[in-house]
């Protein structure tokens, strides 16, 4: 347990990515791709390649992937076969360690100063139809249900039309926008610096930093091995992994400034460090 970070406001809203952060779907994406590759006598995707694609919108059927794969089928056929595999596998996905417990705690948590309820939102590059498939199992549906439906911003959300995906900040700023719209008249609007983003991908971390939000990076163990030597660049959003026209490079920063943190698991999250008070057993009403 750490003391709250000095000079930074307490967190009032937590915004979560989905794939690879709450759910084990990044492994499922790999499994589905590898199934199609094997069917056409191609090798499985190496992590050296996946590390370049993970979290990059459209990359699973993009130029870098196909230059490597050299498949004997069209991109359209690959996309169709990949989707067929995903439709079979998404309903089998599982929650990652600590995901449900963290969402349950945050759904009841308050700020240490002022006792205001913590708001929880989802900001994912997934689409609505895929989220429904991933929520097939009752325990997953219940976990996702801990995030209010109005606070879920997916890439096909009405307000994301015309906006660029991660590493651009639009999806996180949109999530904050919908959260602020639901505050009652007694609450001040939540500012970006009062938001904490939970991400597993490198572009997602950059998007959070570009949005002016703090971020907790919880990478897949294989992904972290690829980026470990550049952890400071990841946490400051300065890797330059994805280049988008009109999106200027991030200015160099220090990773120990309290704005970015790497965790091995959501189970390791330190609530007190971010000014969040959990509902302890002693605080629950008596059953007498």
C-alpha positions, 0 to 999 in steps of 0.5 A: 500500500502506497500513500497517495501521489503528491501533487496529483489529484485523486482519481474520480473515474477509471476507464478500462480497455477490454481485450487483453485487459479484462478478458483473455481475448488477445490469446483468442485472437492469436488462436483464431489467426493461427488456425487460419494460417495453419489451414493454409500451411503457414506458420503461427504468428510470432510474438515479434510480429504480434507486438507490432500489431497488438492494439493497432486498429485494423492491423490483424488484416493489414499490410504488415500482417499480410506481407509476413503471412504470404497467404495463398488466399485473398484478404477478404477470404482471410477476414471471413475465415478469421471471423468464423473462428472468432465467432466460435471462440469468443463465447468461450473467453474468460476474465483475466486475473483480478478483473472482476474483483477490481470492477466490483471494488470500483463500483462501490468505491469512493474518493478518499477526499470528499467521498465521491463515488468512483465512475467506471467506463469502458473504452474499447476498439471492439465492436458491439456485436463482438462484445455480445459474443464475448459476454455469452458466459453468465460470469462474463456478462455479470462482470461487464454489467458492472460497467454501466451500459451508458458508459461503454464506448466501443469503436462503433459507438455513434460518437466515434464516427469520424474519429481516429482509433488508438493511439489517438485520444478520441475514444478515452475523451469520448468515454469521459464525455459520456461519464460527465453527462451523467453527473448530477448537478452537485458534482463538478465535471471530471477532468482528464487528469482525474481519470485513470486508464487501464490498458494492455496495449502500447497504442492504448497507453499512448492514447491515454497519455494523449488524452491527458489521463493517467494510465496503468499498463498491464501487458501480456507477459509475452508483449512485455518481454518485447517492450521491457527495454523500452518501458519508459517510452511505453509509459510516456506514450513516446514509442512512435509505434503507430504513425497517424497523419496529423498526430504529432509525436508526444513530447519526451517525459519521465515515467516516474512522474506518477502519470504511468505505471506498469503492473503484472496483473490487475490483482496488484492494483494499489487503490490508496495510491490513487486516492481511492477508498475501497468498501471494506468488510467493516463498512458494510451494513450489519445484518442484525 
